[in-house]
Amino acid sequence: MRDTPEEGIGIPTDTLAWIILKARAFDAQAGVSDPNESSNSADDQFVSVLEGQSDDPTAAELHDLIDSLSDDERAALVALAWIGRGDFEGEEWADVLAMARERRQGSTARYLMEMPLLGDYLEEGAAALGVNLSDEEAEGYYHGRNRTGE
């Protein structure tokens, strides 16, 4: 028997799916290889669009989205990432969630965004709890829905 809360994982699935999509877009970016490069974009086949920039709107949007969550929702994200990363099992959900609440220090958004493969970890964590996000991810991907349904 899984020790998960009756009301769900503590974060709406459409919000979680949107965070996963944004995290994957952020994860897909490479670091800045040469910020002063004066190459012609036609010559480099637009590879630079995959490079992260200091004013990266994807990073800013993901950071702001995580920051806009309640303390409990941010703790749920951290717990899901830990489970998805393989640090804990889904059956330990209640304990992992409590640990995420207790250990919170500094910016949760920064902590999570420094985690490579964040989107995959969140989805794996949700799957370990029996939560399938396929429909919500497809809706967000194809229709651009965000957590407010806009």
Phi, psi and omega per residue, in radians:
M1 nan 2.272 -3.086
R2 -1.426 2.368 -3.117
D3 -1.632 1.168 3.130
T4 -1.945 2.669 3.130
P5 -1.126 2.522 -3.123
E6 -1.064 -0.603 -3.066
E7 -1.473 0.054 3.114
G8 2.062 -2.750 -3.046
I9 -1.658 0.067 3.055
G10 1.615 0.084 3.098
I11 -2.588 2.341 -3.123
P12 -1.015 2.434 -3.073
T13 -1.112 -0.564 3.117
D14 -1.205 -0.605 3.077
T15 -1.179 -0.790 3.121
L16 -1.067 -0.758 3.132
A17 -1.082 -0.724 3.135
W18 -1.135 -0.703 3.097
I19 -1.112 -0.723 3.121
I20 -1.078 -0.777 3.111
L21 -1.066 -0.768 3.126
K22 -1.169 -0.684 3.129
A23 -1.128 -0.671 3.114
R24 -1.178 -0.680 3.083
A25 -1.119 -0.705 3.115
F26 -1.174 -0.755 -3.141
D27 -1.120 -0.521 -3.090
A28 -1.245 -0.282 -3.116
Q29 -1.356 2.510 3.035
A30 -1.612 2.843 3.049
G31 -1.179 2.903 3.111
V32 -1.227 2.096 -3.093
S33 -1.469 -0.648 3.119
D34 -2.734 1.637 -3.049
P35 -1.117 -0.309 3.138
N36 -1.794 0.223 -3.117
E37 -1.054 2.329 -3.140
S38 -1.991 0.601 3.135
S39 -1.263 2.701 3.045
N40 -1.433 2.265 -3.091
S41 -1.058 -0.483 3.083
A42 -1.204 -0.550 3.126
D43 -1.290 -0.622 -3.086
D44 -1.672 0.211 3.092
Q45 0.954 0.597 3.072
F46 1.048 0.465 3.105
V47 -1.068 -0.501 -3.084
S48 -1.107 -0.307 3.117
V49 -1.162 -0.335 3.114
L50 -1.584 -0.039 3.131
E51 -1.493 2.374 3.054
G52 -1.212 2.556 3.129
Q53 -2.194 2.790 -3.123
S54 -1.112 -0.470 3.125
D55 -1.891 0.640 -3.056
D56 -1.103 2.042 -3.129
P57 -1.193 -0.517 3.110
T58 -1.153 -0.786 3.110
A59 -1.097 -0.755 -3.130
A60 -1.111 -0.741 -3.129
E61 -1.147 -0.759 3.115
L62 -1.107 -0.788 3.128
H63 -1.042 -0.847 -3.134
D64 -1.113 -0.667 3.141
L65 -1.124 -0.800 3.117
I66 -1.128 -0.741 3.131
D67 -1.106 -0.486 -3.103
S68 -1.345 -0.189 -3.131
L69 -1.310 2.773 3.054
S70 -1.251 2.892 3.093
D71 -1.003 -0.728 -3.140
D72 -1.147 -0.690 3.117
E73 -1.169 -0.700 3.094
R74 -1.131 -0.693 3.089
A75 -1.100 -0.680 3.104
A76 -1.103 -0.701 3.097
L77 -1.067 -0.807 3.136
V78 -1.078 -0.791 3.142
A79 -1.087 -0.740 3.102
L80 -1.084 -0.738 3.132
A81 -1.100 -0.731 3.126
W82 -1.106 -0.752 3.120
I83 -1.168 -0.782 -3.139
G84 -1.119 -0.522 3.125
R85 -1.369 -0.225 3.106
G86 1.657 0.150 3.121
D87 -1.241 -0.498 -3.111
F88 -2.487 2.927 3.084
E89 -1.733 2.723 3.114
G90 -1.007 -0.562 -3.135
E91 -1.144 -0.268 -3.135
E92 -1.653 0.262 -2.997
W93 -0.833 -0.910 -3.064
A94 -1.047 -0.753 3.128
D95 -1.186 -0.714 -3.134
V96 -1.157 -0.727 3.107
L97 -1.082 -0.767 3.110
A98 -1.099 -0.701 3.127
M99 -1.131 -0.710 3.115
A100 -1.095 -0.652 3.102
R101 -1.185 -0.734 -3.095
E102 -1.225 -0.631 -3.022
R103 -1.551 0.015 -3.080
R104 -1.034 2.171 3.062
Q105 -2.508 2.327 3.074
G106 1.199 -2.722 -3.048
S107 -1.418 2.075 3.070
T108 -1.151 -0.679 3.139
A109 -1.050 -0.819 3.140
R110 -1.089 -0.783 3.133
Y111 -1.002 -0.868 -3.106
L112 -1.187 -0.697 -3.095
M113 -1.229 -0.315 3.057
E114 -1.443 -0.098 -3.124
M115 -1.520 1.962 3.084
P116 -1.065 2.516 3.112
L117 1.149 0.533 -3.122
L118 -0.916 -0.827 -3.121
G119 -1.011 -0.750 3.120
D120 -1.152 -0.730 3.140
Y121 -1.093 -0.741 3.137
L122 -1.116 -0.746 3.139
E123 -1.187 -0.710 3.094
E124 -1.121 -0.689 3.093
G125 -1.087 -0.776 3.109
A126 -1.098 -0.746 3.130
A127 -1.080 -0.658 3.111
A128 -1.103 -0.391 3.106
L129 -1.705 0.109 3.121
G130 1.435 0.306 -3.131
V131 -1.767 2.057 3.116
N132 -1.738 2.139 -3.074
L133 -1.839 0.180 -3.044
S134 -0.971 -0.827 -3.103
D135 -1.129 -0.768 -3.138
E136 -1.148 -0.684 3.119
E137 -1.150 -0.730 3.112
A138 -1.101 -0.743 3.115
E139 -1.060 -0.800 3.136
G140 -1.178 -0.660 -3.109
Y141 -1.235 -0.834 -3.040
Y142 -1.468 -0.432 -3.071
H143 -2.056 0.001 3.064
G144 1.158 0.407 3.140
R145 -1.181 2.474 3.008
N146 -1.940 -3.042 -3.022
R147 -1.159 -0.280 3.104
T148 -1.705 0.043 3.117
G149 1.381 0.223 -3.103
E150 -1.349 nan nan
